[in-house]
Amino acid sequence: MVRPATAAPPARTRRTSRVPVALLLPATLGLLFLVLPLAGLLARTPWSSLPQRLTAPGVLTALGLSMQTATLATLLCLGLGVPLAWLLARVEFPGRRVVRALVTVPLVLPPVVGGVALLLVFGRRGLLGSWLDTTFGVTLPFTTTGVVLAEAFVAMPFLIIAVEGALRGADTRYEEAAATLGAGRWTTFTHVTLPLVAPGIAAGAVLCWARALGEFGATITFAGNFPGRTQTMPLAVYLALETDLEAAIVLSLILLTVSVAILASLRDRWISAP
C-alpha cells in the first residue's frame, strides 16, 4: 500500500550556543565601534547644567523649527509618496524599474548634491524657480519652505519603500471583492487599500519624519543657516561645535533621544528577532 506523500515540515533556523572566535571577535569590535561613540556622547554630557541649556532660547527655537519643518515635510511626503508607492506596486507600465531606481536615488545621493540640485530647479534662476519668482513672486531658497522641500527630498524614499513593501504584501483579494461589489477605484483605495497598509504607512511616516529631522547637507545648501528661519537642530549642532562644545553635545543628545524613541516605537516591525 502506497502511503500518500506528506509535506516536509518547514525548515527552522538552527541556533548554536557556540560561536567561533573568528566570528565573535569582529562582531564584538563592530558592536563597540557603533556603541562607543554614543557612550562617549553620554559621558561628556554636562548633566549639571543640562536643564538650563535645554531651555536656552536658541535651543528651543531650533528644536521648534525642526519639529515644524519635519512634520510639514512628512505631510508632503505622504501626499506625494503614497500615490507613487501605489503606482509602483499596483500598476504595470513601461519603465517602472527606471522610475523605482529614480525614487531611490536620494538614498545614495550625497545630501549636499541634493541641495545643489534643488537650487538648480527651485532657485531664482532655476528651471522652475525663475517662473515661480516672476509669475507669483515666490522665492524658495533660504526660507523655511526651502527647509521643508530639502527635508522632503531626502526623506520621501523611506516612505515610498515602506509603503510599496506593505502594498506588495497586502492581500489583493479584498480589493478584488470590493471591485466586484461595485466599488470604484478611489473608493477601493480609500476604504480598503489604505486600511490594509496603514501599519506600513505609519512606519514609513515615522522613518520619514526621523530622516527629515536629522537632515543637514541639503538643508544648509538649499536653505542656508539662519537662526529662527532655517537653522534646524543639525545645523545648530554644527554651529555650536565651533564655539561651544557642551552646547553641541546637548543638542546632539536631543537628537539621540529622538532617534532611540523612533527605534523603540518601531522595534516590533523592524528590529524584532524571531
N, C-alpha and C positions, 0 to 999 in steps of 0.2 A: 504494500500500500504506500503510495507516494504521499508524503506529507506536504501540505501547502507551504510555500516559502513565506517566511516571516521577514518583515523589515528589520534591518540591523538597527540596534539602539544608537542614538546619536552619540557621536564621539565627545568625550569630556576632556577638557583641558587638564593635563596632568600637572600637578604642582609638586614640587620637590622641596624638602626642607634642607637639603644640602646644596649650597651654592658654590660653584667653583671659584677659587680665589682669582682666577684670571678674569672673571666677570664681576666679582664682588668689589675688587679694588677700583676699577674705573667707574663703577656705579656709585661708589661712595664718594669718589673725587667729583663726579658730576653733581651729586647732591650738594656737596659742600660748596661747589662753585656757584650754585644757584641760591643757597641759603645764606652763606656768609655775608654777601653784600647787604641783605635785608637785616641780618643780625647787627651788622656794623651801623646801619641807619638807626636802629632802635637803641644801640649802645651809646651813640653820640647825641641822642635827642635831649635837649635841655628840659627835663621834666619839671624842674622847679619853676621855670618861667614859662612853661607851656600855656597855661590859661591866658596870661597876658598877651603872648604872641598870637594865640589863636583869635583873640578878639581885636587885634590891631586893625585899623581901618583898611589898610592895603590888602590884608589877607582876606577880610570879609568881602571886599569889593571884587577881588579876583575870583574868590570862591562863588559868589553870587553870579558873576558873569559867566563862569564856567558852567554852572548848573543850568543857567538860562540858555546859553548857546547850544550845549549838548542836548538839551531837551528839544529845542527847536530843530536841530539837525536830525534828531531821531524821528521826529514827526515828519520831516521832509523825506527821510529815507523810507518811512512806512508808506507814505502816499505814492512814492515813485517805485520803491523796491518791491513791494508785494505784487503789484501787477506784473512787473518784469519777471519776478520769480515764477509766477503762474504761467506766463508766456513760455518760459524756458522749460517748465516741467510738463505742460499740458499740450502745447501746440508744436506740431512738426512743420518746420519751414526751412527753406534753403538758407544755409549759413548760420544755423543755430549754434554749431560748435564755435564758430568765429565770434558770435555775439557773447557766448558764455566766456570765451577767453578774454574778450574785451572787458567784460564785467569784473573779472578777477585781476585785471592789470593793476588797479590801485593797491592790491595786497602786496605786490612785489615792487611797485614803483617807489623810489625814494620820495618821501613826503615833500622835500624841497622842490623836486622836479614837478610834483603835482601842483605846488604853489605857483611855479613859473608858468605851467600850462594854463592854470586858471587866470593868471594875469594876461596871457596872450588871447584868451577868449573873452573875459569879462572886464579887462582893463579899459581905460578910456580910449585907447587906440586898438582894442581887441576886436575880434570878429563880431561879437555881439555887444560888447561894452560900448563901442562908439555909437551904435544905433540906439542903445538904451539912454546914453547921455544926451544925444542930440534930439531924440524924439520925446523922451519922458523926463529928462534931467536927472536920471538915476545913475549914481556912481556907487559901485560895489566895493572896489578895493579900499582897504584901510578903514573899513566900517564894521560895525557889529554884524551886519548882514553878511559881510565878507567872511567873518569868522564862521558863521553858520554854514556857508557854502563850502568853505575849506574843510570843515569837520565832516560834513555830509559826503564830500567827495571821497575821503579816505575811509569812512565808516560804512557806507552803503553796501560794499561787497560782503561784509559779515552778515548783514541781514538777508541779502539775497541768497547766499549759500545756505543759511539755516532754513529759510522758508522753502526754497526749492527742494531741499532734502526732505522736509516734512511733507510737501506735496507729493513727492515721488513715493513716500512710504505710506501715504493715506490710501484707504480702501476706496476705489472709484465706484464700487457698486452702489454706494449711497447717492452719488451724483447721478448715476445712470437711472436709479429708481426715481429720483426727483424729476429727471427729464421725462420719463415715461408717464409720470403723473401730471405732466403739462407745465412744469415749472420752466421759466425761461432761463437763459444763461446767467443773467445778472442775479435773478432770484436764487438760482442754484449756488452761485458763487458766494452770495452774502449770507444765505441761510443754511447752507450745507458745507461748502468747502471751507469757509473761514472758521466755523466752529471746530471742524475736524483738525485743522492745522493750527489752532490757537496756541497750544503749548510751544510749537516751533516758532511761531511769530513772536511770542513773548520772549523766548530765549534769544532769538535773533535781535530783538529790540534792545534787550539788556546789554548784549555784547556790542551792539552798535553804539549805544549810549556810552558805555565804558571806553570804547575806542575814540569816540568824539571828545570825551572829557580829557583824554591824555594826548590829544593831537598837538604837535608842536611845529614841525617843519613847514607844512603847507600853510598853517595859520600865520606864522611870522613872515613868510614870504609874500603871501597874498593880502593879509590884513594888517601887518605891522605889529608893533608892541606899544600901544598907547594905553596907559592906565585908565581904567574906568570905561574904556570903549572897546579895545581889542586885546587887552592883556589878560589872558586866561591863566589858570593855575600853572601849567607847564612853563609858560613864558615868565611868570612871576618867579618860579624856581630858578630859571636861567639868569634872570636879572639879579636876584638876591645872592646867587652864588658868587657874583663878582664883588659884592660889598659886605654881605652879612651871611656867613656860613650857617649860623644857627637858624636864621630865618629860612634859609633854603632847606634845612633839614626838617623844620616844622611843616613847611609846605609839602615837602616830599612825603612826610608821614601822613598827611591828609590824603594824598593820592594813593598811598599804600593801603590805608584803611578802606578806602572806597573799592580798590581792586580786590582785597580779601573778602569784602562784603559781597561783591559780584560773584566771585568764585563760590562762596558759601551758598548763595541763592541758586546757583546752577549745578551744585555738586551732584544731584541725582541724575541730571541729564548728560553731563559732560565728563565728570571725573570719578563717578562711582564705579567700583570694580565688582564683577560677579562673585 
